[in-house]
Amino acid sequence: MDSIVFGPDLALGIPVMDQSHRVIFDLLESMQALPHPVFDEACHTLAAEFAEDLAEENRLMESIGYPLAATHRAAHDSLLACLDQALCLLASGDEAGARQIVHSLPDWIEAHINTMDLALAIAASHLK
């Protein structure tokens, strides 16, 4: 991914998901040039934002009886583990390692939106 921008190509048509994704992309973009210790604080904010976003998606999947929920939740758990790893690296003084993880997130979230979240949005829209 060349830029960290939540554009119309990533919008799913589910306002709560689109807004959360926009906030995450904006935060990831702003983090690119943050100095220490502001970067550390932003990592904690990013982890909290992701946790909230993913919990909301998990609630949506549960509310519609989404058949692929277990696989989707496993992807969420994997992302949260990466974020936990970044926070552990920061706590141990390895800011470069944490930055490397954060730098990889835009590609991950874009792929996740274009596959798993899109399938969820389609399933949810059919139930309206």
C-alpha positions in Angstrom: 0.0 0.0 0.0 1.5 3.3 -1.1 -0.6 5.6 1.1 -2.5 5.2 4.2 -5.9 6.6 3.2 -9.3 5.3 3.7 -10.9 6.1 0.4 -14.3 5.3 -1.2 -12.8 2.0 -2.5 -12.7 0.7 1.0 -16.1 1.8 2.1 -18.5 -1.0 2.9 -21.7 0.9 3.3 -22.1 0.0 7.0 -21.6 3.4 8.7 -20.2 2.1 12.0 -17.6 -0.1 10.2 -16.7 2.6 7.7 -16.3 5.3 10.4 -14.1 3.0 12.5 -11.9 2.0 9.6 -11.5 5.7 8.7 -10.4 6.5 12.2 -7.9 3.6 12.2 -6.4 4.7 8.8 -6.2 8.3 9.9 -4.4 7.2 13.1 -2.0 4.9 11.1 -1.2 7.8 8.7 -0.5 10.2 11.6 1.8 7.7 13.3 4.3 7.5 10.4 6.4 10.4 11.5 5.6 10.6 15.2 8.7 11.0 17.5 9.2 9.0 20.7 7.4 9.1 23.2 4.3 10.4 21.2 4.6 7.2 19.0 4.3 5.1 22.1 1.1 6.8 23.2 -0.3 6.6 19.7 0.3 2.8 19.7 -1.8 2.4 22.8 -4.5 4.5 21.2 -4.3 2.4 18.1 -4.6 -0.8 20.0 -7.7 0.5 21.8 -9.2 1.7 18.6 -8.6 -1.7 16.9 -10.0 -3.6 20.0 -13.2 -1.5 19.8 -13.6 -1.9 16.0 -13.1 -5.6 16.1 -15.4 -6.0 19.1 -18.1 -4.1 17.1 -17.6 -6.4 14.1 -17.8 -9.5 16.4 -21.1 -8.2 17.9 -22.4 -7.7 14.3 -21.4 -11.2 13.3 -23.1 -12.6 16.4 -26.3 -10.6 15.9 -26.8 -11.9 12.3 -25.6 -15.4 13.0 -22.8 -15.0 10.5 -21.7 -18.5 9.4 -18.0 -17.5 8.9 -17.8 -15.8 12.3 -15.2 -18.2 13.8 -12.8 -17.6 10.9 -13.3 -13.9 11.0 -12.8 -13.7 14.7 -9.6 -15.7 14.4 -8.3 -13.1 12.0 -9.2 -10.4 14.5 -7.4 -12.4 17.3 -4.3 -12.6 15.1 -4.3 -8.8 14.6 -4.8 -8.2 18.3 -1.8 -10.5 19.0 0.3 -8.4 16.6 -0.7 -5.2 18.4 0.1 -6.8 21.8 3.5 -7.8 20.4 4.1 -4.1 19.3 3.1 -2.9 22.8 5.5 -5.5 24.4 8.3 -4.3 22.1 7.7 -0.7 23.2 7.7 -1.7 26.8 11.0 -3.4 26.3 12.5 -0.4 24.5 12.3 -1.8 21.0 10.6 1.1 19.3 12.0 0.1 15.9 10.4 -3.3 16.2 7.0 -1.8 17.2 7.2 0.7 14.3 7.8 -2.2 11.9 4.6 -3.9 13.1 2.6 -0.7 12.8 4.0 -0.1 9.4 2.7 -3.5 8.2 -0.9 -2.8 9.5 -2.3 -0.8 6.6 -1.7 -3.6 4.1 -3.3 -6.1 6.6 -6.4 -4.0 7.3 -6.9 -3.2 3.6 -6.8 -6.9 2.7 -9.1 -7.7 5.6 -11.6 -5.0 4.6 -11.6 -6.2 0.9 -12.2 -9.8 1.9 -13.6 -10.7 5.3 -15.2 -7.4 6.1 -16.7 -7.1 2.6 -18.3 -10.6 2.9 -19.6 -9.6 6.4 -21.1 -6.3 5.0 -22.8 -8.2 2.2 -24.3 -10.7 4.6 -25.4 -8.0 6.9 -27.0 -6.0 4.1 -29.1 -9.0 3.0 -30.7 -9.0 6.4 -31.9 -5.4 6.4 
